[in-house]
Amino acid sequence: MSQRKKLSILGLSMPASFLLVICFVFPLGYILVTTLAEDGPEYYIKFLTDPFYLKVLWRTVWISLVCTGVSLLFGYPTAYFLARTRSRMKNMLLIVTIFPFLVSAVVRAYGWQVILGKRGIVNQFLMAVGLVHKPLVILNTWMAVVIGMVHLLIPYMILSIAGVIQNIDPNVEYASYSLGCNKRETFWKVIFPLSAPGIISGCILVFTLSITSFVTPQLLGGAKFVMMSQLVDSQINTVFNLSFAAAISYILLFIILLFQFLANWSTKGIMNRVGGGGKRA
Amino acid sequence: MRDLRKPGWVSIVLSAFTFLFLLFPLVIIIFASFSPTQILKFPPQSFSLQWYENIFTSSSKFIQGLIYSLEIGAVATVVDIALGVMACLAVSRYTFKGRQALTVFFTSPMFVPSITFGFVLLRIFTRMHGVSAFIQILTGHVVIILPYIIRNTLAIMSGFDWNLEDASASLGADPVYTFFHVTLPLVSPGITAGALLAFLYSFDEAVVARLLHGINFNTLPVIIMNYMTFDFDPTVAAISSILIVASLLLMIVVERVIGLDVFLKS
């Protein structure tokens, strides 16, 4: 039996493992080793000592933090609403939340270009009303990137949190009320802490996806607002410096892994205390 | 007691704002696609279908790109359903040492930036010579979308009662029959949700597809992106509107067939 179990596990996990080793782990390792062998750490040092590149890195990190914060601020109440409403519109609103997921980032960035552009909807409106005389520059600034990215990523936050809130045992809340807490106290002392696993996994997901995003900053930030992924792209397609592209690629990968590790490690205590909620990013 | 669990007005106001924010650009795109002028004017004065015509006549081969995208998405999804469901059976039916590690390994492509992975594949394929762009992009997508199928399938398998398989076996069914007649029907909503997300991820993916494109081989998102860098006319709005409406229809079908709760569980 045990022998058969081993064979089953091996047989079932073999195809996916095989694919990942050949097409994923091997390429990542091979290119890392060969570029380091050819160029040494030269380009890594170049990136880490040049203020221009460090500024791009810093910009990428703070934009991602802002996006995560804004997504949480609006995503949490939305998730709470979705998890708790008994409105007949619930399914329709769930569609509204999930449906933008299915629309490509390119398409959504285009929508924001039409809205935020120099002759876009926002500027047409502001000028017609007479609030401004010259069109505002919103496109190709951090604002456009944040708006576009929050639009792209907030559904992840909402779904992560709504799933957890939906699973909170109603009796826990009733217990809180029967012990004399009012609605607000119950929210902050019971529901909010119990939804921590959803908040944590949502934030990790949104932050990771923002820091690696390419399409949205490329189309809404452009050359005036460059983030890490665009830096790699321009080294490949415009500057043709593949060695430097490799170095930046692996630095970005390293940052993501470090962040994932730190996030999991630092939230372990919270996850264990509230029972994990069963979900991880 | 019941009304105590109802959402308060803060949550109602902020969520109403969020829902409008989510819909706003999509609605604007649909308006722009019917615009008679290059720049969308509000309120629209008249109505034109010229940008829809332009999809078919433009030198950017939108339709060809659409076909490539559908092909790659379909093949990658089918391959990954097979690989993913098998992998999920291994880690959720049995308990063994290293199970957690194996699960993390199966979802690991999620943690690698697309640009890094795309770059690495580009270097490998350049060294290999003669691999078609179709195979290159397909390889990338098969890896990238695997975690989506695995996560959704695992989520539903974690609530599956494996005793049912033993019951089936004790009634004389062989493992293959049990899988297709007992296990699969019960876990299929999770697989469907995962497959749907995975297919759409591949269909919309522009980073890896852009790096690995061939001379005459661009997927639809890449063509749209390239078009946007040189032209700013509503042809993109027209093709986007078609994609938006298609996604919406798909969503409604999913809601009717498997329900939307699966998305809250993954």
Chai-1 contact restraints between the chains, C-beta under 6 A:
chainA,res_idxA,chainB,res_idxB,connection_type,confidence,min_distance_angstrom,max_distance_angstrom,comment,restraint_id
A,K5,B,Y94,contact,1.0,0.0,6.0,A-B,restraint_1
A,I9,B,A90,contact,1.0,0.0,6.0,A-B,restraint_2
A,I9,B,Y94,contact,1.0,0.0,6.0,A-B,restraint_3
A,L12,B,M86,contact,1.0,0.0,6.0,A-B,restraint_4
A,L12,B,L89,contact,1.0,0.0,6.0,A-B,restraint_5
A,L12,B,A90,contact,1.0,0.0,6.0,A-B,restraint_6
A,S13,B,A87,contact,1.0,0.0,6.0,A-B,restraint_7
A,S13,B,A90,contact,1.0,0.0,6.0,A-B,restraint_8
A,P15,B,L83,contact,1.0,0.0,6.0,A-B,restraint_9
A,P15,B,M86,contact,1.0,0.0,6.0,A-B,restraint_10
A,A16,B,L83,contact,1.0,0.0,6.0,A-B,restraint_11
A,A16,B,A87,contact,1.0,0.0,6.0,A-B,restraint_12
A,A16,B,F106,contact,1.0,0.0,6.0,A-B,restraint_13
A,C23,B,T139,contact,1.0,0.0,6.0,A-B,restraint_14
A,C23,B,V143,contact,1.0,0.0,6.0,A-B,restraint_15
A,F24,B,P109,contact,1.0,0.0,6.0,A-B,restraint_16
A,F24,B,V143,contact,1.0,0.0,6.0,A-B,restraint_17
A,P27,B,V120,contact,1.0,0.0,6.0,A-B,restraint_18
A,P27,B,L121,contact,1.0,0.0,6.0,A-B,restraint_19
A,P27,B,I124,contact,1.0,0.0,6.0,A-B,restraint_20
A,L28,B,V120,contact,1.0,0.0,6.0,A-B,restraint_21
A,I31,B,V120,contact,1.0,0.0,6.0,A-B,restraint_22
A,I31,B,R123,contact,1.0,0.0,6.0,A-B,restraint_23
A,F74,B,L14,contact,1.0,0.0,6.0,A-B,restraint_24
A,F74,B,T18,contact,1.0,0.0,6.0,A-B,restraint_25
A,P77,B,S11,contact,1.0,0.0,6.0,A-B,restraint_26
A,P77,B,L14,contact,1.0,0.0,6.0,A-B,restraint_27
A,P77,B,S15,contact,1.0,0.0,6.0,A-B,restraint_28
A,T78,B,S15,contact,1.0,0.0,6.0,A-B,restraint_29
A,T78,B,T18,contact,1.0,0.0,6.0,A-B,restraint_30
A,Y80,B,P7,contact,1.0,0.0,6.0,A-B,restraint_31
A,Y80,B,S11,contact,1.0,0.0,6.0,A-B,restraint_32
A,F81,B,P7,contact,1.0,0.0,6.0,A-B,restraint_33
A,F81,B,S11,contact,1.0,0.0,6.0,A-B,restraint_34
A,F81,B,S15,contact,1.0,0.0,6.0,A-B,restraint_35
A,R84,B,R5,contact,1.0,0.0,6.0,A-B,restraint_36
A,R84,B,P7,contact,1.0,0.0,6.0,A-B,restraint_37
A,T85,B,P7,contact,1.0,0.0,6.0,A-B,restraint_38
A,L94,B,L260,contact,1.0,0.0,6.0,A-B,restraint_39
A,I95,B,M251,contact,1.0,0.0,6.0,A-B,restraint_40
A,V96,B,F19,contact,1.0,0.0,6.0,A-B,restraint_41
A,V96,B,L22,contact,1.0,0.0,6.0,A-B,restraint_42
A,I98,B,F263,contact,1.0,0.0,6.0,A-B,restraint_43
A,F99,B,M251,contact,1.0,0.0,6.0,A-B,restraint_44
A,P100,B,L22,contact,1.0,0.0,6.0,A-B,restraint_45
A,L102,B,L200,contact,1.0,0.0,6.0,A-B,restraint_46
A,L102,B,S247,contact,1.0,0.0,6.0,A-B,restraint_47
A,V103,B,I244,contact,1.0,0.0,6.0,A-B,restraint_48
A,V103,B,S247,contact,1.0,0.0,6.0,A-B,restraint_49
A,S104,B,D204,contact,1.0,0.0,6.0,A-B,restraint_50
A,S104,B,P221,contact,1.0,0.0,6.0,A-B,restraint_51
A,V106,B,A206,contact,1.0,0.0,6.0,A-B,restraint_52
A,V106,B,P221,contact,1.0,0.0,6.0,A-B,restraint_53
A,V106,B,I224,contact,1.0,0.0,6.0,A-B,restraint_54
A,V106,B,M225,contact,1.0,0.0,6.0,A-B,restraint_55
A,V107,B,S240,contact,1.0,0.0,6.0,A-B,restraint_56
A,V107,B,L243,contact,1.0,0.0,6.0,A-B,restraint_57
A,R108,B,P25,contact,1.0,0.0,6.0,A-B,restraint_58
A,Y110,B,V236,contact,1.0,0.0,6.0,A-B,restraint_59
A,Y110,B,S240,contact,1.0,0.0,6.0,A-B,restraint_60
A,G111,B,P25,contact,1.0,0.0,6.0,A-B,restraint_61
A,G111,B,I28,contact,1.0,0.0,6.0,A-B,restraint_62
A,G111,B,I29,contact,1.0,0.0,6.0,A-B,restraint_63
A,W112,B,P25,contact,1.0,0.0,6.0,A-B,restraint_64
A,V114,B,I28,contact,1.0,0.0,6.0,A-B,restraint_65
A,V114,B,A32,contact,1.0,0.0,6.0,A-B,restraint_66
A,V114,B,L40,contact,1.0,0.0,6.0,A-B,restraint_67
A,I115,B,I28,contact,1.0,0.0,6.0,A-B,restraint_68
A,R119,B,I39,contact,1.0,0.0,6.0,A-B,restraint_69
A,I121,B,F42,contact,1.0,0.0,6.0,A-B,restraint_70
A,Q124,B,F42,contact,1.0,0.0,6.0,A-B,restraint_71
A,L159,B,F263,contact,1.0,0.0,6.0,A-B,restraint_72
A,A162,B,L264,contact,1.0,0.0,6.0,A-B,restraint_73
A,G163,B,L264,contact,1.0,0.0,6.0,A-B,restraint_74
A,Y177,B,L4,contact,1.0,0.0,6.0,A-B,restraint_75
A,T212,B,P113,contact,1.0,0.0,6.0,A-B,restraint_76
A,F214,B,I115,contact,1.0,0.0,6.0,A-B,restraint_77
A,F214,B,V207,contact,1.0,0.0,6.0,A-B,restraint_78
A,V215,B,A206,contact,1.0,0.0,6.0,A-B,restraint_79
A,S229,B,I115,contact,1.0,0.0,6.0,A-B,restraint_80
A,V232,B,I115,contact,1.0,0.0,6.0,A-B,restraint_81
A,A245,B,F119,contact,1.0,0.0,6.0,A-B,restraint_82
A,S249,B,T116,contact,1.0,0.0,6.0,A-B,restraint_83
A,S249,B,F119,contact,1.0,0.0,6.0,A-B,restraint_84
A,L252,B,P113,contact,1.0,0.0,6.0,A-B,restraint_85
A,L252,B,T116,contact,1.0,0.0,6.0,A-B,restraint_86
A,L253,B,T116,contact,1.0,0.0,6.0,A-B,restraint_87
A,Q260,B,F111,contact,1.0,0.0,6.0,A-B,restraint_88
